[in-house]
Amino acid sequence: MEQSVMTTIVLPLSLIIIMIGMGMTLTIDDFKRVVVYPKAAIIGLFNQIIMLPIIGFLLISFIELDPILAVGVMIIVACPGGVTSNLITHVAKGDIALSVTLTAISSFITIITIPLILSYSILYFMSDSSVKVALPVVDTILKVMVITVIPISIGMLIRYFKTDFANRMEVPMRRASTVIFILVVLGIIIANKDSLLSSLQKVGLLTLILNVLTIGLGYASAKLFKLNTKQSISIMIENGIQNGTLAIVIATTILLQPEMSIPAAVYSLSMFLTGGIIMWYFGRRKEVDAS
């Protein structure tokens, strides 16, 4: 996928719309929950910010992978949770408030962690590569802020000053965000259709294993620390459902390497599969116990 209107305007604008929609579901109380109920939030954020990149890095280290695709995998594990996770959590009867809180806070924290993780990943995986990729850290932080934090803040302001409007728009914006996300993934697949089969062979199994491992880690760690079922479901989903749109924007717009977006697109397919299974398995239960 060459640099074009699609990568320079449409993708960032799509992400901004998604982030505004997320912001319109948030209040200051969502952030206060970390202080009021710290254990669940800390476990979820530790998994999201620390463990996911470590798991991704270890998996890549065991599998011989093209350096560009390796960095592409690191992009997706460095990203925060995606807004789709809130919808999946709702259907799976998880703790929606915790899900929203984790998505929002991880979106803010990763402004700093994304450039750090990607700087190391590029240095480690691409030091001997003929393809040279530059990652200006400060510029990357500013760009990630523009396409994530600022739109989220705008959405929160809309909710604060126009609460009724924000409430009416919550479901339509969530659906629109999901549709935009699916269209972005389909766009990546279509644009890379000639190399898609080869890419699926290279990263398909890896991204599926990565997705299953992160989901399993989320549920196991939550139960290990004796969180209730609703919280465990939320943390499990937040671990496995990443912001694929942001990963694609970083690869194509910031790093200017469209091929790096392929792991994010393929991982998104895995997310749809495992997310569907989670919604079916947990959502069909008439009651979810609090223990």
C-alpha positions as CSV (number, residue, x, y, z in Angstrom):
1,M,0.0,0.0,0.0
2,E,1.8,3.1,-1.2
3,Q,1.7,6.4,0.6
4,S,-1.5,8.1,-0.6
5,V,-4.6,9.9,0.5
6,M,-5.6,6.6,2.2
7,T,-2.6,6.5,4.5
8,T,-2.0,10.2,5.0
9,I,-5.6,11.4,5.5
10,V,-8.2,8.7,5.6
11,L,-6.5,6.4,8.2
12,P,-5.6,9.1,10.7
13,L,-9.0,10.7,10.3
14,S,-10.7,7.4,10.9
15,L,-8.7,6.8,14.0
16,I,-9.5,10.4,15.3
17,I,-13.3,9.7,14.8
18,I,-12.9,6.4,16.7
19,M,-11.1,8.1,19.6
20,I,-13.6,10.9,19.8
21,G,-16.3,8.2,20.1
22,M,-14.3,6.6,22.9
23,G,-14.0,9.9,24.7
24,M,-17.7,10.5,24.5
25,T,-18.2,7.4,26.7
26,L,-15.7,8.6,29.4
27,T,-16.0,10.7,32.5
28,I,-13.5,11.7,35.2
29,D,-14.9,8.9,37.4
30,D,-13.6,6.3,34.9
31,F,-10.0,7.4,35.8
32,K,-10.8,7.7,39.5
33,R,-11.6,3.9,39.6
34,V,-7.9,3.2,39.4
35,V,-7.6,4.8,42.9
36,V,-10.8,3.5,44.3
37,Y,-10.4,-0.1,43.0
38,P,-6.7,-0.3,42.3
39,K,-6.1,-4.1,42.1
40,A,-8.1,-4.9,39.0
41,A,-6.8,-1.8,37.1
42,I,-3.2,-2.4,38.1
43,I,-3.3,-6.0,36.9
44,G,-5.0,-5.1,33.7
45,L,-2.6,-2.3,32.9
46,F,0.5,-4.3,33.9
47,N,-0.5,-7.0,31.5
48,Q,-1.3,-4.5,28.7
49,I,1.7,-2.3,29.0
50,I,4.4,-4.7,30.2
51,M,3.5,-8.3,29.6
52,L,2.1,-8.0,26.0
53,P,5.3,-6.5,24.5
54,I,7.4,-9.1,26.4
55,I,5.3,-12.0,25.1
56,G,5.4,-10.6,21.6
57,F,9.2,-10.2,21.7
58,L,9.7,-13.7,23.0
59,L,7.5,-15.2,20.4
60,I,9.3,-13.4,17.6
61,S,12.7,-14.5,19.1
62,F,11.6,-18.1,18.7
63,I,10.3,-17.8,15.2
64,E,12.5,-16.6,12.3
65,L,10.6,-13.6,10.9
66,D,11.4,-10.9,8.4
67,P,12.6,-7.8,10.3
68,I,9.8,-5.6,8.9
69,L,7.2,-8.0,10.0
70,A,8.9,-8.5,13.4
71,V,8.6,-4.7,14.0
72,G,5.0,-4.9,12.8
73,V,4.2,-7.4,15.5
74,M,5.8,-5.2,18.1
75,I,3.7,-2.3,16.9
76,I,0.5,-4.2,17.6
77,V,1.6,-5.4,21.1
78,A,2.7,-1.9,22.0
79,C,-0.7,-0.4,21.3
80,P,-3.4,0.1,23.9
81,G,-6.7,-1.8,24.0
82,G,-9.2,-1.1,21.2
83,V,-12.7,0.3,21.5
84,T,-14.0,-3.0,20.2
85,S,-13.1,-4.5,23.6
86,N,-15.8,-2.5,25.3
87,L,-18.4,-3.9,23.0
88,I,-17.1,-7.5,23.4
89,T,-17.0,-7.0,27.2
90,H,-20.7,-5.9,27.2
91,V,-21.8,-8.9,25.2
92,A,-19.7,-11.3,27.3
93,K,-21.2,-9.9,30.5
94,G,-17.9,-8.6,31.8
95,D,-17.2,-5.5,33.9
96,I,-17.9,-2.7,31.4
97,A,-16.7,0.1,33.7
98,L,-13.3,-1.7,34.2
99,S,-13.0,-2.3,30.4
100,V,-13.6,1.4,29.6
101,T,-11.2,2.5,32.3
102,L,-8.4,0.2,31.1
103,T,-8.9,1.2,27.4
104,A,-8.8,4.9,28.3
105,I,-5.8,4.8,30.7
106,S,-3.7,2.5,28.4
107,S,-4.4,4.9,25.6
108,F,-2.8,7.7,27.6
109,I,0.1,5.7,28.9
110,T,1.1,4.3,25.6
111,I,1.9,7.8,24.3
112,I,5.2,7.3,26.1
113,T,5.6,3.5,25.8
114,I,5.0,3.1,22.1
115,P,8.0,5.2,21.0
116,L,10.2,3.5,23.6
117,I,9.2,0.0,22.5
118,L,9.4,0.7,18.8
119,S,12.8,2.4,19.1
120,Y,14.2,-0.7,20.7
121,S,12.4,-3.0,18.3
122,I,13.7,-1.2,15.2
123,L,17.3,-1.2,16.7
124,Y,17.1,-4.9,17.6
125,F,15.4,-6.4,14.6
126,M,16.5,-4.1,11.8
127,S,20.1,-3.2,12.6
128,D,21.3,-5.5,9.8
129,S,18.4,-4.8,7.4
130,S,18.8,-3.0,4.1
131,V,15.6,-1.1,4.9
132,K,16.3,1.9,7.1
133,V,13.5,3.1,9.4
134,A,13.6,6.3,11.3
135,L,11.6,6.9,14.5
136,P,11.9,10.4,15.8
137,V,10.7,9.9,19.4
138,V,9.4,13.4,20.2
139,D,7.7,13.7,16.8
140,T,6.1,10.2,17.3
141,I,4.8,11.2,20.8
142,L,3.3,14.3,19.4
143,K,1.6,12.5,16.5
144,V,0.2,9.8,18.7
145,M,-1.2,12.5,21.0
146,V,-2.8,14.2,18.0
147,I,-4.5,11.1,16.8
148,T,-5.4,9.6,20.2
149,V,-5.3,11.7,23.4
150,I,-6.5,15.0,21.9
151,P,-9.6,13.3,20.2
152,I,-10.3,11.4,23.4
153,S,-10.2,14.7,25.4
154,I,-12.5,16.4,22.8
155,G,-14.9,13.5,23.2
156,M,-14.8,13.9,27.0
157,L,-15.5,17.6,26.7
158,I,-18.5,16.8,24.5
159,R,-19.8,14.4,27.1
160,Y,-19.3,17.0,29.9
161,F,-21.0,19.9,28.1
162,K,-23.5,17.9,26.0
163,T,-24.3,14.8,28.1
164,D,-27.6,14.0,26.6
165,F,-26.1,14.2,23.1
166,A,-23.2,12.0,24.1
167,N,-25.6,9.4,25.6
168,R,-27.6,9.4,22.4
169,M,-24.5,9.0,20.3
170,E,-22.8,6.3,22.4
171,V,-24.3,3.3,20.6
172,P,-24.1,4.8,17.0
173,M,-20.5,5.9,17.6
174,R,-19.5,2.5,19.0
175,R,-21.1,0.8,15.9
176,A,-19.4,3.3,13.6
177,S,-16.1,2.7,15.3
178,T,-16.4,-1.0,14.8
179,V,-17.4,-0.6,11.1
180,I,-14.5,1.8,10.5
181,F,-12.1,-0.6,12.1
182,I,-13.3,-3.5,9.9
183,L,-13.1,-1.3,6.8
184,V,-9.5,-0.3,7.7
185,V,-8.5,-4.0,8.1
186,L,-10.2,-4.9,4.8
187,G,-8.4,-2.0,3.2
188,I,-5.0,-3.3,4.3
189,I,-5.9,-6.8,3.2
190,I,-7.0,-5.6,-0.3
191,A,-4.0,-3.3,-0.7
192,N,-1.7,-6.2,0.1
193,K,-3.6,-9.0,-1.6
194,D,-0.7,-10.0,-3.7
195,S,1.5,-10.7,-0.7
196,L,-1.2,-11.6,1.7
197,L,-0.9,-15.4,1.3
198,S,2.8,-15.2,2.0
199,S,2.3,-12.9,4.9
200,L,-0.4,-15.2,6.4
201,Q,2.0,-18.1,6.2
202,K,4.7,-16.0,8.0
203,V,2.6,-14.2,10.7
204,G,-0.8,-16.0,10.7
205,L,0.0,-18.7,13.2
206,L,2.2,-16.3,15.3
207,T,-0.5,-13.7,15.7
208,L,-3.1,-16.3,16.6
209,I,-0.8,-17.8,19.2
210,L,0.0,-14.3,20.5
211,N,-3.7,-13.5,20.7
212,V,-4.6,-16.7,22.6
213,L,-1.6,-16.3,25.0
214,T,-2.5,-12.7,25.9
215,I,-6.1,-13.6,26.4
216,G,-5.1,-16.6,28.6
217,L,-2.7,-14.5,30.5
218,G,-5.4,-11.9,31.3
219,Y,-7.8,-14.5,32.6
220,A,-5.2,-16.5,34.6
221,S,-3.6,-13.4,36.2
222,A,-7.0,-12.0,37.2
223,K,-8.0,-15.3,38.8
224,L,-4.6,-15.7,40.5
225,F,-5.2,-12.4,42.3
226,K,-8.8,-13.5,43.1
227,L,-10.7,-11.0,41.0
228,N,-14.3,-11.8,40.4
229,T,-15.6,-13.3,37.1
230,K,-16.8,-10.0,35.6
231,Q,-13.4,-8.4,36.2
232,S,-11.5,-11.4,34.9
233,I,-13.5,-11.4,31.7
234,S,-12.8,-7.7,31.2
235,I,-9.0,-8.0,31.7
236,M,-8.9,-11.1,29.5
237,I,-10.6,-9.1,26.7
238,E,-8.5,-6.0,27.2
239,N,-5.4,-8.1,26.9
240,G,-6.4,-9.7,23.6
241,I,-8.2,-6.9,21.8
242,Q,-5.7,-4.3,20.6
243,N,-6.1,-1.0,18.9
244,G,-5.5,-2.3,15.4
245,T,-6.3,0.9,13.7
246,L,-3.7,2.8,15.7
247,A,-1.1,0.1,14.8
248,I,-1.9,0.5,11.1
249,V,-1.7,4.3,11.3
250,I,1.7,4.1,13.1
251,A,3.1,1.7,10.5
252,T,1.8,3.5,7.4
253,T,1.8,7.2,8.5
254,I,4.5,7.5,11.1
255,L,7.0,4.9,10.1
256,L,6.1,5.1,6.4
257,Q,6.3,1.3,6.1
258,P,3.0,-0.1,4.8
259,E,4.3,-3.7,5.1
260,M,4.6,-3.3,8.8
261,S,0.8,-2.9,9.0
262,I,0.2,-6.5,7.8
263,P,0.7,-8.1,11.2
264,A,-1.8,-5.7,12.7
265,A,-4.3,-6.6,10.0
266,V,-3.7,-10.4,10.5
267,Y,-3.8,-10.0,14.3
268,S,-7.2,-8.2,13.9
269,L,-8.6,-11.3,12.1
270,S,-7.5,-13.4,15.1
271,M,-9.2,-10.9,17.4
272,F,-12.4,-11.2,15.5
273,L,-12.2,-15.0,15.9
274,T,-11.3,-15.2,19.6
275,G,-13.6,-12.2,20.4
276,G,-16.5,-14.0,18.8
277,I,-15.7,-17.2,20.8
278,I,-15.5,-15.2,24.1
279,M,-18.9,-13.5,23.4
280,W,-20.5,-16.8,22.6
281,Y,-19.1,-18.7,25.6
282,F,-19.5,-16.1,28.3
283,G,-22.5,-14.2,26.8
284,R,-24.8,-17.3,26.7
285,R,-24.6,-17.7,30.5
286,K,-27.7,-16.5,32.2
287,E,-25.8,-15.3,35.2
288,V,-22.1,-14.4,35.8
289,D,-21.2,-14.9,39.4
290,A,-19.4,-12.3,41.4
291,S,-16.8,-14.7,42.7
